[in-house]
Amino acid sequence: MKLTIIILTQFVLISFNYSQTYNSFIEGLMNQTDLDSLVSFVNILSGEDSVLIGNSNVLIKNRIDYQGNDLAAEYIKQKLKYYGLETYDQQYSDKGRNIYAIQKGALFPQEYFIICAHYDAVANYCADDNASGTAEVLETARILSNHQFNYSIIYALWDEEELGKIGSGFYASQADSNNLEIKGVINFEMSGWDSNNDGLIDIHTNQVANSVSLANTIVVNNSIYNLPLKPHIYNPGTYASDHASFWQFNYTAITISEAYYGGDFNPYYHSDGDRIDKFNLAYFYNIAKLGISSIATLATGNIILSVKEDKIEPSSFHIYNYPNPFNNSTIVGYEIPKDAYITIELYDNIGKKVKNIFYGYKKVGLYESHLNGNEIASGVYYIVLKSSKNILSHKILLMK
């Protein structure tokens, strides 16, 4: 009985710090997402519609050559300024330029969450890759710029992703050199293609800083706000987008995209056929809502993610799982900072042990175990890691 009380006490402490719960303010922000606004951004960026930039009505014919890229950059900069944001034009080479804006947090102005996408392309139109992601960042800025958050938000649009993540690589390098406290990065990639209407999306993460926890945050938000999407976490995920620039400097980062790994590949990728008439508009709209709810959750401080970690070896005990929520099976990952005998057990939400996951001696390092939930009912459970001097729990959700 005493052990159960101790474990439940730990549950309370950890839930207080790390739980995600429904928030009517977040849902209200998410529900301001406007499909007409998103479509307008894509139409302008992909050259379907002209737009007034300064005093000139122009058509962004493409985002391949630097003339087209400059028009796109000017349009993005104009929109971010219009939203009243402190906007920066980061010229990092003769032709490469990132455009980003900062919305200062009320309590932690020097701690940042970034929501981002690349705006360059390799062919005409390129509505899905990546006018869709750029539009989602602009829509996020349009909505969130009207509100105050505890943490600072950076809305960033990167150049030259298609040439090797050059723009985001420059920014991440500068952030690292200047010790910028980036708590998490959400990167939007292609978000318009869902040919079979199954709502499947990729979330790409890795064992870098708290990237796995960030991926789980996205999945839980999708569940809390009842979005009709089916997120699948890939760990390790792709390095082929701008989030990987931040992994290189040990920052927490993930990418949200259509089911590129999930088997629903856009056949118009990197071609002039990549136009908005191919979009699954409801799917595009819901991914935007997911991104907006997630960055707003992080910036209000509803969930805690630490900043980058520089050590290769674990500095403390840590336990997590992916995917979370899960259906039937999940991977339990854990970090051991010193050689120790450990136990890892599964408890239900009243503190009753359900099953053993691991018992034995482990050297310093990162480990994974498989948890089969086929014989367990749907619900909330806790994975508990114990050593001679430590006890740590992690909440998981089984949804069959």
MIFI-490663 format. One record per residue (C-alpha): residue number from 1; chain; z, y, x negated. Coordinates in pm, 1 decimal. Layout:
% residues N
<NUM A <Z Y X>>;
...
//
This chain:
% residues 400
<1 A <0.0 0.0 0.0>>;
<2 A <86.3 238.6 -283.1>>;
<3 A <-253.5 177.0 -446.6>>;
<4 A <-428.5 248.6 -116.4>>;
<5 A <-244.1 579.7 -83.3>>;
<6 A <-337.3 678.4 -438.5>>;
<7 A <-702.1 592.9 -376.8>>;
<8 A <-712.7 784.3 -48.7>>;
<9 A <-555.6 1084.7 -220.3>>;
<10 A <-833.4 1072.6 -476.2>>;
<11 A <-1085.7 1054.3 -191.2>>;
<12 A <-946.3 1373.7 -40.0>>;
<13 A <-958.8 1560.7 -369.7>>;
<14 A <-1311.9 1453.3 -451.4>>;
<15 A <-1439.0 1512.9 -97.9>>;
<16 A <-1301.5 1867.6 -112.9>>;
<17 A <-1499.1 1942.2 -427.1>>;
<18 A <-1820.8 1751.0 -372.3>>;
<19 A <-1875.1 1684.2 -2.2>>;
<20 A <-2165.7 1820.3 196.6>>;
<21 A <-2100.9 1898.3 558.5>>;
<22 A <-2290.8 2059.1 841.7>>;
<23 A <-2300.2 2438.1 823.1>>;
<24 A <-2437.3 2639.8 1115.8>>;
<25 A <-2525.4 2927.8 880.8>>;
<26 A <-2743.0 2697.8 669.9>>;
<27 A <-2911.4 2553.2 977.3>>;
<28 A <-2976.3 2904.7 1107.9>>;
<29 A <-3146.3 2999.6 783.4>>;
<30 A <-3351.5 2680.2 780.4>>;
<31 A <-3467.0 2739.7 1137.4>>;
<32 A <-3609.3 3079.3 1041.4>>;
<33 A <-3883.8 2893.7 852.0>>;
<34 A <-4211.8 3005.5 1005.1>>;
<35 A <-4521.7 2787.4 991.2>>;
<36 A <-4754.0 3084.7 1046.9>>;
<37 A <-4595.6 3254.7 746.3>>;
<38 A <-4638.8 2943.8 529.0>>;
<39 A <-5002.2 2900.1 636.2>>;
<40 A <-5075.2 3265.9 568.7>>;
<41 A <-4940.0 3236.6 213.2>>;
<42 A <-5155.0 2927.9 147.5>>;
<43 A <-5467.1 3085.4 299.3>>;
<44 A <-5430.6 3389.7 77.8>>;
<45 A <-5349.5 3201.5 -242.1>>;
<46 A <-5628.6 2947.7 -191.3>>;
<47 A <-5897.3 3207.2 -117.6>>;
<48 A <-5942.6 3142.2 253.3>>;
<49 A <-5820.6 3490.4 352.9>>;
<50 A <-5837.6 3824.8 175.0>>;
<51 A <-5528.2 4037.1 120.1>>;
<52 A <-5437.6 4396.1 38.6>>;
<53 A <-5302.6 4421.3 -316.3>>;
<54 A <-5210.8 4778.5 -394.1>>;
<55 A <-5487.5 4980.6 -234.3>>;
<56 A <-5761.1 4717.6 -265.0>>;
<57 A <-5857.8 4439.8 -26.6>>;
<58 A <-5927.2 4136.4 -246.9>>;
<59 A <-6004.0 3766.7 -223.5>>;
<60 A <-5826.1 3534.1 -466.6>>;
<61 A <-6134.8 3316.5 -525.4>>;
<62 A <-5949.3 3075.5 -749.5>>;
<63 A <-5647.7 3042.5 -976.3>>;
<64 A <-5839.3 2887.8 -1266.5>>;
<65 A <-5967.9 3177.8 -1471.2>>;
<66 A <-5732.5 3450.2 -1577.2>>;
<67 A <-5887.4 3708.7 -1348.4>>;
<68 A <-5803.7 3491.2 -1047.6>>;
<69 A <-5462.5 3408.6 -1188.4>>;
<70 A <-5386.4 3777.1 -1236.8>>;
<71 A <-5473.8 3850.0 -874.1>>;
<72 A <-5244.9 3568.8 -761.8>>;
<73 A <-4966.8 3696.7 -989.0>>;
<74 A <-5002.7 4049.0 -852.7>>;
<75 A <-4989.0 3919.9 -495.8>>;
<76 A <-4674.4 3715.3 -568.2>>;
<77 A <-4509.2 4010.0 -743.0>>;
<78 A <-4595.5 4239.5 -451.9>>;
<79 A <-4437.0 4000.4 -200.6>>;
<80 A <-4115.8 3952.5 -396.7>>;
<81 A <-4077.2 4328.9 -438.3>>;
<82 A <-4143.3 4376.9 -67.3>>;
<83 A <-3845.0 4150.4 3.0>>;
<84 A <-3627.3 4393.7 -193.9>>;
<85 A <-3574.2 4161.5 -488.6>>;
<86 A <-3534.4 4254.1 -855.2>>;
<87 A <-3873.5 4128.4 -975.8>>;
<88 A <-3993.2 4046.3 -1328.3>>;
<89 A <-4339.7 3997.9 -1476.7>>;
<90 A <-4285.0 3775.2 -1780.4>>;
<91 A <-4593.6 3804.5 -2002.3>>;
<92 A <-4541.7 3527.3 -2256.7>>;
<93 A <-4891.3 3522.1 -2411.9>>;
<94 A <-5214.3 3721.4 -2401.8>>;
<95 A <-5304.2 3561.9 -2069.1>>;
<96 A <-5003.6 3367.5 -1944.3>>;
<97 A <-4747.6 3526.5 -1712.0>>;
<98 A <-4458.4 3404.7 -1500.7>>;
<99 A <-4347.5 3602.0 -1196.6>>;
<100 A <-3987.8 3569.7 -1084.3>>;
<101 A <-3721.2 3758.1 -891.0>>;
<102 A <-3342.1 3750.1 -899.5>>;
<103 A <-3106.5 3775.0 -604.2>>;
<104 A <-2758.6 3840.0 -743.2>>;
<105 A <-2465.9 3634.2 -618.6>>;
<106 A <-2154.2 3800.9 -483.2>>;
<107 A <-1893.3 3586.9 -661.7>>;
<108 A <-2081.1 3430.2 -954.5>>;
<109 A <-2367.3 3665.6 -1044.2>>;
<110 A <-2413.9 3510.0 -1391.0>>;
<111 A <-2457.3 3156.8 -1255.5>>;
<112 A <-2803.9 3071.9 -1123.5>>;
<113 A <-2987.3 2829.2 -901.1>>;
<114 A <-3365.1 2833.8 -937.0>>;
<115 A <-3624.8 2749.7 -672.5>>;
<116 A <-3972.4 2739.4 -820.5>>;
<117 A <-4333.5 2619.1 -825.6>>;
<118 A <-4646.9 2670.9 -1034.2>>;
<119 A <-4920.8 2898.4 -902.3>>;
<120 A <-5209.4 2815.7 -1137.0>>;
<121 A <-5480.9 2561.7 -1049.4>>;
<122 A <-5775.7 2367.7 -1191.9>>;
<123 A <-6041.6 2410.6 -920.0>>;
<124 A <-6135.8 2640.0 -633.5>>;
<125 A <-5897.9 2649.2 -336.0>>;
<126 A <-5631.2 2399.4 -459.1>>;
<127 A <-5431.7 2454.4 -142.4>>;
<128 A <-5209.1 2150.5 -191.7>>;
<129 A <-5183.1 2180.9 -571.1>>;
<130 A <-5005.4 2412.5 -569.7>>;
<131 A <-5051.6 2691.9 -321.0>>;
<132 A <-4826.1 2478.4 -99.2>>;
<133 A <-4532.4 2491.2 -341.6>>;
<134 A <-4587.2 2861.5 -413.6>>;
<135 A <-4589.5 2933.0 -39.3>>;
<136 A <-4259.6 2746.8 2.2>>;
<137 A <-4093.7 2956.5 -268.3>>;
<138 A <-4222.3 3279.0 -108.5>>;
<139 A <-4102.8 3166.4 235.1>>;
<140 A <-3761.5 3086.1 88.8>>;
<141 A <-3745.6 3435.9 -64.5>>;
<142 A <-3855.4 3595.2 264.2>>;
<143 A <-3566.5 3435.1 451.2>>;
<144 A <-3281.8 3420.7 198.7>>;
<145 A <-3332.9 3773.5 59.4>>;
<146 A <-3179.3 3907.5 382.0>>;
<147 A <-2846.3 3738.3 313.7>>;
<148 A <-2568.5 3731.0 56.4>>;
<149 A <-2477.4 3417.9 -139.0>>;
<150 A <-2197.4 3333.3 -381.6>>;
<151 A <-2431.2 3225.4 -663.6>>;
<152 A <-2742.9 3401.1 -788.9>>;
<153 A <-3084.4 3268.9 -684.8>>;
<154 A <-3399.4 3293.7 -895.5>>;
<155 A <-3734.5 3263.2 -716.4>>;
<156 A <-3981.9 3167.1 -988.3>>;
<157 A <-4358.1 3107.3 -994.1>>;
<158 A <-4484.1 2955.7 -1318.0>>;
<159 A <-4822.5 2998.8 -1483.7>>;
<160 A <-5018.2 2737.6 -1684.0>>;
<161 A <-4844.5 2428.4 -1552.7>>;
<162 A <-5185.1 2263.0 -1548.3>>;
<163 A <-5222.1 2331.0 -1920.8>>;
<164 A <-4897.0 2154.6 -2006.7>>;
<165 A <-4605.7 2331.0 -1831.5>>;
<166 A <-4649.5 2627.7 -2064.7>>;
<167 A <-4501.8 2897.4 -1840.6>>;
<168 A <-4192.8 2706.0 -1734.0>>;
<169 A <-4150.8 2575.0 -2088.4>>;
<170 A <-4135.5 2929.3 -2221.4>>;
<171 A <-3884.3 3035.1 -1956.9>>;
<172 A <-3658.7 2731.8 -2010.0>>;
<173 A <-3665.4 2785.3 -2386.8>>;
<174 A <-3565.7 3148.6 -2345.2>>;
<175 A <-3292.8 3053.9 -2099.6>>;
<176 A <-3152.2 2805.2 -2348.6>>;
<177 A <-3163.4 3059.3 -2634.0>>;
<178 A <-2985.0 3317.2 -2419.3>>;
<179 A <-2726.7 3066.8 -2287.9>>;
<180 A <-2833.2 3134.6 -1930.3>>;
<181 A <-2605.6 2941.0 -1698.6>>;
<182 A <-2856.2 2758.4 -1479.3>>;
<183 A <-2666.5 2528.7 -1243.3>>;
<184 A <-2969.8 2360.5 -1089.9>>;
<185 A <-3347.9 2383.2 -1049.6>>;
<186 A <-3543.8 2277.5 -739.4>>;
<187 A <-3915.7 2260.5 -812.6>>;
<188 A <-4175.8 2239.1 -533.8>>;
<189 A <-4489.6 2043.7 -606.8>>;
<190 A <-4772.4 1943.6 -371.6>>;
<191 A <-4631.9 1937.0 -18.4>>;
<192 A <-4920.1 1928.3 229.2>>;
<193 A <-5059.1 1572.3 225.3>>;
<194 A <-4918.8 1300.7 451.0>>;
<195 A <-5214.2 1091.1 564.4>>;
<196 A <-5016.3 828.1 755.0>>;
<197 A <-4763.1 1068.2 907.9>>;
<198 A <-4465.5 866.4 781.1>>;
<199 A <-4273.9 1166.7 641.4>>;
<200 A <-4222.4 1000.5 302.6>>;
<201 A <-4145.3 1238.9 14.9>>;
<202 A <-4076.5 1191.5 -355.6>>;
<203 A <-3770.8 1334.0 -528.4>>;
<204 A <-3805.1 1304.9 -904.8>>;
<205 A <-3487.2 1306.2 -1110.3>>;
<206 A <-3346.3 1171.5 -1436.9>>;
<207 A <-3024.5 1109.3 -1627.8>>;
<208 A <-3017.0 1468.7 -1751.7>>;
<209 A <-2706.0 1679.3 -1685.3>>;
<210 A <-2643.3 1647.9 -1307.7>>;
<211 A <-3001.3 1590.8 -1196.4>>;
<212 A <-2910.4 1270.4 -1011.3>>;
<213 A <-2640.5 1452.1 -814.7>>;
<214 A <-2888.0 1726.9 -730.2>>;
<215 A <-3136.7 1470.2 -600.0>>;
<216 A <-2863.7 1322.5 -380.9>>;
<217 A <-2785.0 1670.8 -248.9>>;
<218 A <-3142.0 1698.9 -122.3>>;
<219 A <-3127.2 1357.1 45.3>>;
<220 A <-2796.6 1431.2 217.2>>;
<221 A <-2923.0 1770.1 339.7>>;
<222 A <-3221.0 1596.3 496.0>>;
<223 A <-2978.4 1374.2 687.2>>;
<224 A <-2728.5 1644.7 783.9>>;
<225 A <-2995.1 1868.6 937.9>>;
<226 A <-3190.5 1583.8 1099.0>>;
<227 A <-3522.2 1655.8 932.9>>;
<228 A <-3795.9 1397.8 1003.5>>;
<229 A <-3857.7 1326.6 636.9>>;
<230 A <-3796.2 1008.3 438.3>>;
<231 A <-3692.0 1105.2 86.2>>;
<232 A <-3719.9 848.5 -191.0>>;
<233 A <-3547.8 918.1 -522.8>>;
<234 A <-3727.6 814.7 -841.9>>;
<235 A <-3504.1 784.6 -1146.5>>;
<236 A <-3650.0 824.9 -1396.6>>;
<237 A <-3910.7 1032.9 -1218.5>>;
<238 A <-4227.2 1196.8 -1337.9>>;
<239 A <-4231.8 1443.8 -1625.4>>;
<240 A <-4561.3 1587.4 -1498.2>>;
<241 A <-4430.1 1908.5 -1344.9>>;
<242 A <-4219.9 2211.5 -1429.5>>;
<243 A <-3877.6 2056.2 -1368.7>>;
<244 A <-3929.4 1857.2 -1691.7>>;
<245 A <-3930.5 2182.6 -1890.6>>;
<246 A <-3565.6 2221.8 -1791.9>>;
<247 A <-3480.7 1859.3 -1869.9>>;
<248 A <-3597.6 1930.6 -2223.5>>;
<249 A <-3307.4 2175.0 -2259.6>>;
<250 A <-3054.2 1957.2 -2073.1>>;
<251 A <-3053.8 2155.2 -1750.5>>;
<252 A <-3008.1 1998.5 -1407.4>>;
<253 A <-3347.8 1984.3 -1233.1>>;
<254 A <-3551.0 1789.1 -974.9>>;
<255 A <-3894.3 1805.3 -813.2>>;
<256 A <-3970.4 1763.9 -442.8>>;
<257 A <-4324.4 1653.2 -361.9>>;
<258 A <-4537.8 1455.6 -121.5>>;
<259 A <-4545.8 1078.2 -179.7>>;
<260 A <-4732.4 1090.1 -511.5>>;
<261 A <-4531.6 792.8 -640.4>>;
<262 A <-4487.2 660.7 -286.6>>;
<263 A <-4848.8 549.4 -251.6>>;
<264 A <-4995.4 828.0 -37.8>>;
<265 A <-5202.5 1009.3 -300.4>>;
<266 A <-5413.8 1310.2 -199.1>>;
<267 A <-5778.4 1205.4 -264.9>>;
<268 A <-5881.1 1573.3 -292.0>>;
<269 A <-5644.4 1631.4 -584.9>>;
<270 A <-5788.1 1866.1 -850.1>>;
<271 A <-6109.4 1925.7 -657.1>>;
<272 A <-6272.0 2191.7 -440.8>>;
<273 A <-6196.1 1968.2 -142.8>>;
<274 A <-5825.6 2050.7 -167.3>>;
<275 A <-5814.4 2292.4 126.4>>;
<276 A <-5561.6 2373.2 394.7>>;
<277 A <-5766.5 2201.5 667.0>>;
<278 A <-5649.5 1872.0 510.5>>;
<279 A <-5279.6 1959.1 547.5>>;
<280 A <-5034.4 1774.6 766.7>>;
<281 A <-4884.2 2102.6 881.9>>;
<282 A <-4568.7 1959.2 1041.3>>;
<283 A <-4492.1 1772.0 718.5>>;
<284 A <-4552.8 2084.6 507.1>>;
<285 A <-4326.5 2283.7 738.1>>;
<286 A <-4042.1 2031.3 718.4>>;
<287 A <-4051.4 2011.4 338.0>>;
<288 A <-4016.1 2390.2 331.7>>;
<289 A <-3715.3 2362.3 563.9>>;
<290 A <-3559.3 2098.8 339.4>>;
<291 A <-3599.1 2318.9 31.2>>;
<292 A <-3457.0 2624.4 206.1>>;
<293 A <-3152.8 2438.3 340.2>>;
<294 A <-3089.3 2280.9 -0.9>>;
<295 A <-3103.4 2596.7 -212.8>>;
<296 A <-2894.1 2782.2 46.9>>;
<297 A <-2634.9 2501.5 39.4>>;
<298 A <-2614.2 2523.0 -338.7>>;
<299 A <-2600.5 2902.9 -351.0>>;
<300 A <-2320.7 2923.7 -95.4>>;
<301 A <-2116.1 2684.4 -309.1>>;
<302 A <-2093.0 2400.4 -55.8>>;
<303 A <-2145.4 2151.0 -337.8>>;
<304 A <-2056.4 2174.9 -705.3>>;
<305 A <-2300.7 2090.1 -982.3>>;
<306 A <-2209.2 2167.2 -1340.7>>;
<307 A <-2437.4 2339.2 -1587.1>>;
<308 A <-2633.8 2165.9 -1861.5>>;
<309 A <-2462.9 1916.6 -2087.4>>;
<310 A <-2542.6 1913.5 -2457.2>>;
<311 A <-2379.1 1584.3 -2554.4>>;
<312 A <-2576.8 1264.6 -2559.5>>;
<313 A <-2267.2 1045.0 -2524.6>>;
<314 A <-2060.7 1080.9 -2205.6>>;
<315 A <-1766.7 1318.3 -2240.4>>;
<316 A <-1580.2 1184.9 -1935.6>>;
<317 A <-1588.5 903.7 -1683.4>>;
<318 A <-1856.4 959.9 -1421.4>>;
<319 A <-1994.1 750.0 -1136.8>>;
<320 A <-2290.4 803.4 -902.7>>;
<321 A <-2552.9 608.1 -712.4>>;
<322 A <-2916.7 641.2 -613.7>>;
<323 A <-3059.0 656.6 -362.2>>;
<324 A <-2781.5 800.4 -147.0>>;
<325 A <-2788.7 754.7 152.0>>;
<326 A <-2938.7 407.3 105.7>>;
<327 A <-3072.4 121.8 314.1>>;
<328 A <-2954.0 -227.3 207.7>>;
<329 A <-2943.6 -171.4 -169.3>>;
<330 A <-2861.3 98.5 -421.1>>;
<331 A <-2806.7 138.1 -794.4>>;
<332 A <-2455.1 231.4 -906.8>>;
<333 A <-2459.1 424.1 -1232.9>>;
<334 A <-2154.8 501.3 -1444.9>>;
<335 A <-2071.8 671.2 -1773.0>>;
<336 A <-1800.5 542.3 -2006.6>>;
<337 A <-1670.8 796.8 -2264.9>>;
<338 A <-1467.4 543.1 -2464.9>>;
<339 A <-1444.1 165.7 -2493.6>>;
<340 A <-1238.4 36.6 -2201.7>>;
<341 A <-1172.6 -236.7 -1951.2>>;
<342 A <-1288.4 -107.3 -1614.6>>;
<343 A <-1317.2 -219.4 -1254.7>>;
<344 A <-1567.2 -85.2 -1003.3>>;
<345 A <-1492.0 -167.0 -639.4>>;
<346 A <-1623.8 -69.8 -297.8>>;
<347 A <-1380.4 59.2 -31.7>>;
<348 A <-1439.1 155.7 329.6>>;
<349 A <-1333.4 492.1 468.6>>;
<350 A <-977.8 375.5 553.5>>;
<351 A <-909.4 252.2 201.4>>;
<352 A <-973.8 -121.0 252.4>>;
<353 A <-1148.3 -298.0 -36.3>>;
<354 A <-1482.5 -440.9 71.0>>;
<355 A <-1613.0 -599.3 -249.2>>;
<356 A <-1603.4 -601.4 -628.8>>;
<357 A <-1899.1 -447.1 -809.2>>;
<358 A <-1794.9 -495.0 -1173.1>>;
<359 A <-1494.6 -599.8 -1379.3>>;
<360 A <-1487.6 -623.0 -1757.1>>;
<361 A <-1499.5 -453.8 -2095.6>>;
<362 A <-1754.8 -179.3 -2160.2>>;
<363 A <-1833.9 15.4 -2476.1>>;
<364 A <-1916.3 386.6 -2471.1>>;
<365 A <-2242.8 447.3 -2287.3>>;
<366 A <-2436.9 470.3 -1962.9>>;
<367 A <-2459.9 165.0 -1734.6>>;
<368 A <-2603.3 56.2 -1402.4>>;
<369 A <-2509.3 -214.3 -1150.9>>;
<370 A <-2684.8 -324.2 -832.3>>;
<371 A <-2501.5 -296.7 -498.6>>;
<372 A <-2639.9 -512.4 -217.2>>;
<373 A <-2545.7 -380.8 125.8>>;
<374 A <-2712.2 -649.8 336.5>>;
<375 A <-2377.7 -794.7 448.9>>;
<376 A <-2209.3 -457.5 501.0>>;
<377 A <-2221.1 -250.3 819.8>>;
<378 A <-2369.3 99.1 820.1>>;
<379 A <-2118.1 373.6 743.7>>;
<380 A <-1935.2 577.1 480.5>>;
<381 A <-1794.0 394.9 176.8>>;
<382 A <-1636.7 486.8 -155.1>>;
<383 A <-1718.0 341.9 -495.7>>;
<384 A <-1399.1 348.2 -703.2>>;
<385 A <-1401.7 323.7 -1083.9>>;
<386 A <-1068.4 247.2 -1250.1>>;
<387 A <-957.3 217.5 -1609.0>>;
<388 A <-605.9 199.5 -1750.8>>;
<389 A <-565.9 578.6 -1731.5>>;
<390 A <-834.7 695.2 -1488.9>>;
<391 A <-936.9 655.3 -1126.9>>;
<392 A <-1253.8 810.2 -989.7>>;
<393 A <-1425.8 774.0 -652.7>>;
<394 A <-1772.9 854.5 -522.8>>;
<395 A <-1875.2 870.8 -156.0>>;
<396 A <-2187.1 681.2 -43.2>>;
<397 A <-2363.3 643.3 289.9>>;
<398 A <-2524.4 317.1 406.1>>;
<399 A <-2782.5 374.7 681.7>>;
<400 A <-2962.6 66.8 817.6>>;
//
